């Protein structure tokens, strides 16, 4: 599992392209969800899916540390030549992820009630959102366990296996959504249930893939991993310290995007639906450019684990070159083809007109968002949870303040604020970058493990 990978542009692209395809299929599901409901001509149902998806993303991605923390920790364990810890990390994360998913499912009713008490939506929109969320919650245990599997595979640089898992889940999701909504007329509940069923199918496939990569199935892997290692106090404390900070950071950013959705809902159903349509453009760019951020996580994390400064800096430069070029391509593509895509996603004339007005903002996001996404990858790969946490909290607070100040501009202010939030995130992380560079110059004895950041 610790095979050497050359650090060249060709090797970076070879590692990144499977992630690009897998990541491209993630927003494709959101696009299909939007199109399946949007082409019914029911703006209320589309707004309900937008609101429900925002809440579900807020709940599920609260536990996104299962993916992000796992990638950095696995890459570092792999880079330092510790295969037993690589196995133990998978077992720990799978157990934690599944247990958290069961807890989310059990608490789904009060979670929904609390979310709707906070979010600004009409009774009709809230009703549609509740149906979507009811379906999605059934997949919570599988979804969170799959987060852990994806993080482990990406940390090992096994991007093709991660691609297979992602593609299979998303194709199943698309097929089930279309069947449940257009075939069985299940409405927004069908969209949510289709995704939940796909997540359970992905968990089953993920266990098969995991067995091939680890050379043992889940039972055999558990038996061969020493209990003393699996429950080692120092390693568990490190896992929880890193994951705690990443969780706080993730919650802050999810609140930021929930605020963005709520800002559209405050203006009206048409603005909420139009912003959700444009968010599909943003998601396409963000998820595909994340391929290079994910590649940076593994490459930077492995170099950090080996304390190789030269490889560390080269990893950052090569992955960032690809990300910048891709950002330019997406910005141009959105400007040239955006009108046609909007017409495909919704048939409502008012929603179409509103989405076209703000399309230039969606086209700008790939460029202004790229630095924040790449810095995320660098700091996740080095498991610098404290920096991620502080930058995420600061960016969210400043974004909310900016949104408040721009409310007289209505939806123009909403889009100006969300676009600026990417620059705020990048700026916050950039402040920590010199310290990270200074640290990697410090030699570490072979086999030792750097103590993680645990300061409050």
C-alpha positions as CSV (number, residue, x, y, z in Angstrom):
1,X,0.0,0.0,0.0
2,X,3.0,2.2,0.2
3,X,4.1,2.1,-3.4
4,X,6.1,5.0,-4.6
5,X,4.5,7.4,-7.0
6,X,6.7,9.7,-9.1
7,X,6.0,13.4,-8.7
8,X,5.5,14.7,-12.2
9,X,2.7,16.5,-14.1
10,X,1.8,13.3,-15.8
11,X,1.6,11.3,-12.5
12,X,-0.4,14.1,-10.9
13,X,-2.9,14.0,-13.8
14,X,-3.0,10.2,-13.7
15,X,-3.9,10.3,-10.1
16,X,-6.3,13.1,-10.5
17,X,-8.4,12.1,-13.5
18,X,-10.3,9.3,-11.7
19,X,-11.1,11.7,-8.9
20,X,-12.3,14.2,-11.6
21,X,-14.7,11.7,-13.1
22,X,-15.9,10.6,-9.7
23,X,-16.3,14.1,-8.5
24,X,-18.1,15.1,-11.7
25,X,-20.7,12.5,-11.0
26,X,-21.4,14.0,-7.6
27,X,-22.9,17.3,-8.8
28,X,-24.4,15.3,-11.7
29,X,-26.7,13.7,-9.2
30,X,-27.7,17.2,-7.9
31,X,-28.3,18.3,-11.5
32,X,-30.5,15.2,-12.1
33,X,-32.4,15.8,-8.8
34,X,-32.9,19.4,-9.9
35,X,-33.9,18.5,-13.5
36,X,-36.2,15.6,-12.4
37,X,-38.2,18.0,-10.2
38,X,-37.5,21.2,-12.2
39,X,-39.0,19.8,-15.4
40,X,-42.3,19.1,-13.7
41,X,-42.7,22.9,-13.8
42,X,-43.4,23.1,-10.1
43,X,-41.2,25.9,-8.6
44,X,-42.4,25.1,-5.1
45,X,-41.2,21.5,-5.3
46,X,-37.9,22.6,-6.8
47,X,-37.5,25.1,-3.9
48,X,-38.3,22.3,-1.5
49,X,-35.6,20.1,-2.9
50,X,-33.2,23.1,-2.6
51,X,-34.1,23.7,1.0
52,X,-34.1,20.0,2.0
53,X,-30.8,19.4,0.3
54,X,-29.2,22.3,2.1
55,X,-30.4,20.9,5.5
56,X,-29.3,17.4,4.7
57,X,-25.9,18.6,3.5
58,X,-25.6,20.6,6.7
59,X,-26.4,17.5,8.8
60,X,-24.4,14.9,6.9
61,X,-21.3,17.0,6.1
62,X,-21.1,17.9,9.8
63,X,-19.3,14.5,9.8
64,X,-17.3,15.2,6.7
65,X,-14.2,14.8,8.9
66,X,-14.7,11.1,8.3
67,X,-13.5,11.8,4.7
68,X,-11.2,14.7,5.2
69,X,-9.4,13.6,8.4
70,X,-9.0,10.1,7.1
71,X,-7.3,11.2,3.9
72,X,-4.6,13.2,5.7
73,X,-4.0,10.6,8.5
74,X,-3.9,7.7,6.1
75,X,-1.5,9.5,3.7
76,X,0.8,10.3,6.6
77,X,0.7,6.8,8.0
78,X,1.4,5.5,4.5
79,X,4.2,8.0,3.9
80,X,5.9,7.0,7.2
81,X,5.7,3.3,6.4
82,X,3.2,2.2,9.0
83,X,0.8,-0.3,7.2
84,X,-0.7,-1.6,10.5
85,X,-1.9,2.0,11.4
86,X,-3.3,2.3,7.9
87,X,-5.5,-0.8,8.6
88,X,-6.4,0.5,12.1
89,X,-7.5,3.9,10.7
90,X,-10.0,2.3,8.4
91,X,-11.5,0.2,11.2
92,X,-11.8,3.1,13.5
93,X,-13.4,5.4,11.0
94,X,-15.8,2.8,9.7
95,X,-17.1,2.0,13.2
96,X,-17.4,5.7,14.1
97,X,-19.1,6.6,10.8
98,X,-21.7,3.8,11.0
99,X,-22.5,4.6,14.6
100,X,-22.9,8.3,13.9
101,X,-25.2,7.5,11.0
102,X,-27.5,5.4,13.2
103,X,-27.7,8.2,15.7
104,X,-28.6,10.7,12.9
105,X,-31.3,8.4,11.6
106,X,-32.7,8.0,15.1
107,X,-32.8,11.8,15.7
108,X,-34.0,12.7,12.2
109,X,-37.4,14.0,13.4
110,X,-36.1,16.5,15.9
111,X,-33.3,17.5,13.5
112,X,-35.9,18.3,10.9
113,X,-38.1,20.3,13.2
114,X,-35.2,22.4,14.5
115,X,-34.0,23.1,10.9
116,X,-37.4,24.2,9.7
117,X,-37.7,26.5,12.8
118,X,-34.5,28.2,11.7
119,X,-34.8,28.3,7.9
120,X,-37.0,30.8,6.2
121,X,-39.4,28.9,3.9
122,X,-43.1,29.0,3.2
123,X,-45.3,26.2,4.4
124,X,-45.6,24.7,0.9
125,X,-41.8,24.8,0.4
126,X,-41.2,23.3,3.9
127,X,-43.6,20.5,3.2
128,X,-41.8,19.5,0.0
129,X,-38.4,19.8,1.8
130,X,-39.7,17.5,4.6
131,X,-40.5,14.8,2.1
132,X,-37.1,14.9,0.5
133,X,-35.3,14.8,3.9
134,X,-37.4,11.9,5.1
135,X,-36.1,9.8,2.2
136,X,-32.5,11.0,2.6
137,X,-32.2,10.2,6.3
138,X,-32.7,6.4,5.6
139,X,-29.3,6.4,4.1
140,X,-27.4,8.1,6.9
141,X,-25.5,5.1,8.3
142,X,-24.3,4.0,4.9
143,X,-23.5,7.6,3.8
144,X,-21.2,8.3,6.7
145,X,-19.5,4.9,6.4
146,X,-18.8,5.6,2.8
147,X,-17.3,8.9,3.7
148,X,-14.7,7.0,5.8
149,X,-14.0,4.5,2.9
150,X,-13.5,7.3,0.4
151,X,-11.1,9.1,2.7
152,X,-9.0,5.9,3.3
153,X,-8.8,5.2,-0.5
154,X,-7.8,8.7,-1.3
155,X,-5.2,8.7,1.4
156,X,-3.6,5.7,-0.2
157,X,-3.7,7.3,-3.6
158,X,-6.2,4.6,-4.8
159,X,-8.1,7.0,-6.9
160,X,-9.4,4.4,-9.4
161,X,-11.0,2.4,-6.7
162,X,-12.5,5.6,-5.2
163,X,-13.8,6.4,-8.7
164,X,-15.5,3.0,-9.1
165,X,-17.2,3.5,-5.7
166,X,-18.4,7.0,-6.5
167,X,-19.5,6.3,-10.1
168,X,-21.5,3.2,-9.0
169,X,-23.3,5.1,-6.2
170,X,-24.1,8.1,-8.4
171,X,-25.3,6.1,-11.4
172,X,-27.6,4.1,-9.0
173,X,-28.8,7.4,-7.6
174,X,-29.7,8.9,-11.0
175,X,-31.5,5.7,-12.1
176,X,-33.5,5.4,-8.8
177,X,-34.4,9.1,-8.7
178,X,-35.8,9.0,-12.2
179,X,-37.7,5.7,-11.5
180,X,-39.1,6.9,-8.1
181,X,-40.2,10.4,-9.4
182,X,-41.2,9.9,-13.0
183,X,-42.1,6.3,-12.8
184,X,-43.7,5.9,-9.4
185,X,-44.7,9.6,-8.9
186,X,-43.1,9.8,-5.4
187,X,-42.2,13.5,-5.7
188,X,-39.6,15.0,-3.5
189,X,-39.7,11.9,-1.2
190,X,-38.7,9.8,-4.1
191,X,-35.6,12.0,-4.8
192,X,-34.4,11.6,-1.3
193,X,-35.2,7.8,-1.1
194,X,-33.4,7.2,-4.4
195,X,-30.2,8.7,-2.9
196,X,-30.5,6.7,0.3
197,X,-30.9,3.4,-1.5
198,X,-27.8,4.3,-3.7
199,X,-25.8,5.0,-0.5
200,X,-26.6,1.5,0.9
201,X,-25.5,-0.1,-2.5
202,X,-22.3,1.9,-2.3
203,X,-21.6,0.6,1.2
204,X,-21.9,-3.0,0.0
205,X,-19.6,-2.3,-3.0
206,X,-17.2,-0.3,-0.8
207,X,-16.7,-3.3,1.5
208,X,-15.7,-5.4,-1.5
209,X,-13.3,-2.8,-2.8
210,X,-11.8,-2.4,0.7
211,X,-11.2,-6.2,0.9
212,X,-9.2,-6.1,-2.4
213,X,-7.1,-3.1,-1.4
214,X,-6.4,-4.3,2.2
215,X,-6.0,-8.0,1.2
216,X,-8.6,-9.1,3.7
217,X,-12.3,-8.7,4.3
218,X,-13.7,-6.7,7.2
219,X,-13.7,-9.7,9.6
220,X,-10.2,-10.8,8.7
221,X,-8.9,-7.2,8.9
222,X,-10.4,-6.9,12.3
223,X,-8.8,-10.1,13.5
224,X,-5.3,-9.2,12.2
225,X,-5.3,-5.7,13.7
226,X,-4.0,-5.8,17.3
227,X,-6.5,-4.6,19.8
228,X,-3.8,-2.6,21.5
229,X,-3.1,-0.7,18.3
230,X,-6.8,-0.2,17.4
231,X,-7.6,1.3,20.8
232,X,-4.2,3.0,21.4
233,X,-4.9,6.1,23.5
234,X,-2.4,8.4,21.8
235,X,-3.6,7.5,18.3
236,X,-7.2,7.8,19.3
237,X,-6.6,11.2,20.9
238,X,-4.9,12.3,17.7
239,X,-7.8,11.1,15.6
240,X,-10.4,12.9,17.7
241,X,-8.3,16.1,18.0
242,X,-7.9,16.3,14.2
243,X,-11.5,15.3,13.5
244,X,-12.9,17.7,16.2
245,X,-11.3,20.7,14.5
246,X,-12.3,19.6,11.0
247,X,-15.8,19.0,12.2
248,X,-16.0,22.5,13.7
249,X,-14.6,24.0,10.5
250,X,-17.1,21.9,8.4
251,X,-20.1,23.0,10.5
252,X,-19.0,26.7,10.1
253,X,-18.8,26.4,6.3
254,X,-22.1,24.4,6.1
255,X,-23.7,27.2,8.1
256,X,-22.3,29.6,5.6
257,X,-24.0,27.8,2.7
258,X,-27.2,27.3,4.6
259,X,-27.2,31.0,5.2
260,X,-26.8,31.5,1.4
261,X,-29.8,29.3,0.8
262,X,-31.8,31.0,3.5
263,X,-31.0,34.4,2.0
264,X,-32.6,33.2,-1.3
265,X,-35.6,31.9,0.6
266,X,-36.0,35.2,2.3
267,X,-36.3,36.9,-1.0
268,X,-38.8,34.4,-2.5
269,X,-39.4,31.0,-4.0
270,X,-38.2,32.1,-7.4
271,X,-34.9,33.5,-6.0
272,X,-34.4,30.3,-3.9
273,X,-35.0,28.0,-6.9
274,X,-32.8,30.1,-9.3
275,X,-29.9,30.2,-6.8
276,X,-30.2,26.4,-6.4
277,X,-30.0,26.1,-10.2
278,X,-26.9,28.2,-10.3
279,X,-25.5,26.3,-7.3
280,X,-25.3,23.3,-9.6
281,X,-22.8,25.2,-11.8
282,X,-20.8,26.1,-8.7
283,X,-20.9,22.4,-7.5
284,X,-19.7,21.1,-10.9
285,X,-16.6,23.4,-10.7
286,X,-16.0,22.9,-7.0
287,X,-16.3,19.1,-7.1
288,X,-14.1,18.7,-10.2
289,X,-11.5,21.1,-9.1
290,X,-11.5,19.3,-5.8
291,X,-9.8,16.4,-7.7
292,X,-6.6,18.4,-7.6
293,X,-7.2,19.4,-4.0
294,X,-7.7,15.7,-3.1
295,X,-4.6,14.8,-5.0
296,X,-2.8,17.5,-3.0
297,X,-4.1,16.0,0.2
298,X,-2.5,12.7,-0.5
299,X,0.7,14.0,-2.1
300,X,1.3,16.7,0.5
301,X,0.3,14.4,3.3
302,X,2.7,11.7,2.2
303,X,5.6,14.3,1.8
304,X,4.7,15.7,5.3
305,X,4.8,12.2,6.8
306,X,8.2,11.6,5.2
307,X,9.3,15.1,6.2
308,X,10.4,15.8,2.6
309,X,10.2,19.6,2.1
310,X,11.1,19.4,-1.6
311,X,8.4,17.0,-2.5
312,X,6.0,19.0,-0.3
313,X,6.5,22.2,-2.3
314,X,6.5,20.5,-5.6
315,X,3.2,18.7,-4.8
316,X,1.6,22.1,-4.1
317,X,2.9,23.7,-7.2
318,X,1.9,21.0,-9.7
319,X,-1.6,20.4,-8.3
320,X,-2.2,24.1,-8.2
321,X,-1.2,24.6,-11.8
322,X,-3.8,22.1,-12.9
323,X,-6.5,23.7,-10.7
324,X,-5.9,27.2,-12.0
325,X,-6.1,26.0,-15.7
326,X,-9.3,24.1,-14.9
327,X,-10.8,27.1,-13.2
328,X,-10.3,29.3,-16.3
329,X,-11.9,26.6,-18.5
330,X,-14.9,26.3,-16.3
331,X,-15.4,30.1,-16.1
332,X,-15.5,30.3,-19.9
333,X,-17.7,27.3,-20.3
334,X,-20.3,28.7,-17.8
335,X,-20.5,32.0,-19.6
336,X,-20.8,30.4,-23.1
337,X,-23.2,27.5,-22.3
338,X,-24.9,28.7,-19.1
339,X,-28.1,29.9,-20.7
340,X,-28.7,26.5,-22.4
341,X,-28.0,24.6,-19.2
342,X,-30.4,26.8,-17.2
343,X,-33.2,26.0,-19.8
344,X,-32.5,22.3,-19.4
345,X,-32.7,22.4,-15.6
346,X,-35.9,24.3,-15.2
347,X,-39.0,25.1,-17.3
348,X,-40.3,27.9,-15.0
349,X,-39.9,31.2,-16.9
350,X,-39.4,33.3,-13.7
351,X,-36.7,31.0,-12.4
352,X,-35.0,31.0,-15.8
353,X,-34.9,34.8,-15.9
354,X,-33.6,35.1,-12.3
355,X,-30.9,32.5,-12.9
356,X,-29.7,34.2,-16.1
357,X,-29.3,37.5,-14.2
358,X,-26.8,36.0,-11.8
359,X,-25.0,33.5,-14.1
360,X,-21.8,35.7,-14.2
361,X,-21.4,35.2,-10.5
362,X,-21.5,31.4,-10.9
363,X,-18.9,31.7,-13.7
364,X,-16.6,33.8,-11.4
365,X,-16.6,31.2,-8.6
366,X,-14.2,28.7,-10.2
367,X,-11.5,31.4,-10.3
368,X,-12.1,33.0,-6.9
369,X,-12.8,29.7,-5.2
370,X,-9.7,27.8,-6.5
371,X,-7.2,29.1,-3.9
372,X,-9.5,28.3,-1.0
373,X,-10.1,24.7,-2.3
374,X,-6.3,24.1,-2.9
375,X,-5.4,25.5,0.5
376,X,-8.1,23.2,2.1
377,X,-6.3,20.2,0.4
378,X,-2.9,21.3,1.7
379,X,-4.1,21.8,5.3
380,X,-6.2,18.6,5.3
381,X,-3.3,16.6,4.0
382,X,-1.1,17.9,6.8
383,X,-4.0,17.5,9.3
384,X,-3.7,21.1,10.4
385,X,-7.1,21.0,12.0
386,X,-6.6,24.2,14.1
387,X,-5.9,26.3,11.1
388,X,-8.8,24.9,9.2
389,X,-11.1,25.5,12.1
390,X,-10.1,29.1,12.8
391,X,-10.1,30.1,9.1
392,X,-13.6,28.5,8.6
393,X,-15.1,30.2,11.6
394,X,-13.6,33.6,10.7
395,X,-14.8,33.3,7.1
396,X,-18.3,32.4,8.1
397,X,-18.6,35.3,10.6
398,X,-17.3,37.8,8.1
399,X,-19.6,36.4,5.4
400,X,-22.7,36.8,7.5
401,X,-21.7,40.4,8.4
402,X,-21.2,41.1,4.7
403,X,-24.5,39.6,3.7
404,X,-26.3,41.7,6.3
405,X,-24.7,44.9,5.0
406,X,-25.7,44.0,1.4
407,X,-29.3,43.1,2.1
408,X,-30.6,46.3,0.4
409,X,-29.3,44.9,-2.9
410,X,-31.5,41.8,-2.6
411,X,-30.2,38.9,-4.6
412,X,-27.3,40.9,-5.9
413,X,-26.1,41.3,-2.4
414,X,-26.6,37.6,-1.8
415,X,-24.3,36.7,-4.7
416,X,-21.7,39.3,-3.9
417,X,-21.4,38.0,-0.4
418,X,-21.1,34.3,-1.3
419,X,-18.5,35.1,-3.9
420,X,-16.4,37.1,-1.4
421,X,-16.6,34.3,1.1
422,X,-14.2,32.2,-1.0
423,X,-11.6,34.9,-0.8
424,X,-12.2,35.2,3.0
425,X,-11.5,31.4,3.4
426,X,-8.3,31.6,1.3
427,X,-7.1,34.6,3.2
428,X,-7.6,33.0,6.5
429,X,-5.6,29.8,5.6
430,X,-2.9,31.8,3.9
431,X,-2.1,33.4,7.2
432,X,-1.1,30.0,8.6
433,X,0.9,28.8,5.6
434,X,4.3,30.4,6.5
435,X,4.1,28.6,9.9
436,X,3.4,25.3,8.1
437,X,6.5,25.8,5.9
438,X,8.7,26.5,8.9
439,X,7.5,23.4,10.7
440,X,8.3,21.0,7.9
441,X,12.0,22.1,8.0
442,X,12.3,20.6,11.5
443,X,13.8,17.1,11.3
444,X,11.9,14.3,12.9
445,X,13.4,11.0,14.1
446,X,12.5,8.0,12.0
447,X,9.4,6.2,13.2
448,X,8.3,9.1,15.5
449,X,4.9,10.6,15.2
450,X,4.4,14.3,15.5
451,X,1.9,15.3,18.2
452,X,-1.2,16.8,16.6
453,X,-2.5,20.3,17.3
454,X,-4.7,20.1,20.4
455,X,-4.5,23.7,21.5
456,X,-7.9,25.4,21.8
